[in-house]
Amino acid sequence: MKRRDLLTAGGLTVGAALLASGQVQAQGKNQGQQPLPKQWEEYYSGGPADVKPLSPGLPNKDYTPVVVPNGETLPFKIVDGVKIIHLIAEKVEHEFAPGLMAHCWGYNGRVNSTVIEAVEGDRIRIYVTNKLDVPTSVHWHGIYLPNGMDGVSGVTQRPIPPGETFKYEWTIRQFGTFMYHSHFDTMTQEGMGLTGMFIIHPRNPTEDQKVDRDFVLISNEYRVDPGTYRPNPNEMTDFNILTFNGRAFPGTEPLVVRQGQRVRIRFGNLSQMDHHPIHLHGYKFKITATDGERIPLSAQWPETTVLVAVGQTRDVEFIADAPGDWIMHCHMTHHIMNQMGHGMPNMIGVETSEIDSQVGAMLPGYMTMGQDGMGAMAYMSMPVPENSIPMSSVQLQFSKSTVGGMFTMVKVREKLDSYDDPGWYDNPKDTVAEAASPHELHRDGIHLGS
Ligand SMILES: [Cu+2]
């Protein structure tokens, strides 16, 4: 029998059988009308729609306020049961790190470091005042709201003209880690600094959702040429300022934690072009939420690096059981450098003494750099161009830094009087890597050739 005959014969047989049993008719009738299980209805509809606004005085404070290193949660007031927030888009003289200022745009006098914090069930009214010279609008990224509150210039509203104040208002019926950003000339306006985080706490948190320290970090990237003061939002690939909450190391504040505390870090990424794999030393953490939803306990998975793509948020959680200064940073190596680490000719391994003496005859003090990589630059006191941060500039506990950019530290201590920076970790005796003694080398059979 040929394949075609088989198909025909088989098809007829099956078809006839189905007709006889009435199944075909039944399938056609119910197409697309099968009721979904309740939990799936909620999943697709974006949560229960009947959340009533909370009134002031109701128990909507049962949460640990987030900590915003180098930033702040915006103040609010309650008027007739509605949470009122005033967001101001304006020009900001911003310091990325000591020694590097830039003419940016931001919200409420800050760049990438204003957080809106709310509770599921809040009725929220956000006034957005445009103090820029150009139109703007604010999109509430990941948040369920009426279409006309989505903040997309042209599509869901007219842009906010300079000097005007628009009103956004809706009832919050979800919780999690979200963001907000300009949606007018987005490339330019995000590239100038108009991004922030939007944190919503659950109205009735379960025990597993509660933490002791709840940090917020948003990633952004800029191109600011040494000696200039204006980020270039037209840059597509070669970013030289990589930030957490608008700051590049050594400008980033550490995340300070007492040993044993339960910690959540909420990462967001509104960089123009790059995803960031954020790595924490000394720990594993669990990925507990995306910007879609909190992940069920049984499905949370362990990592030491979390990839936060552009436009995504990720929550991670861990118990801070190991004291120390644990660095946390993007693992793209060019993202933990500052302005002067990029775009240099590859001089590694080049014998330069002759060049130095020849050029030095014309330019006294001339010295070719980079033959051994960039690390040696940390030990030179080279003058840097006006308004720039060298790729390495500060003294750490054991040596000068060779890092910058999207880099910070989680400082875990047995005892803390406050959450101010506790300084460097005092390592227990004989627990710091040091030069091996001749006795040790001999004992363990390590023979060093000459
Ligand atoms: Cu990165």
Residues whose N, C-alpha, C, O or C-beta is under 5 A from the ligand:
A	BS01	CU	H275 H276 P277 C330 M332 H335
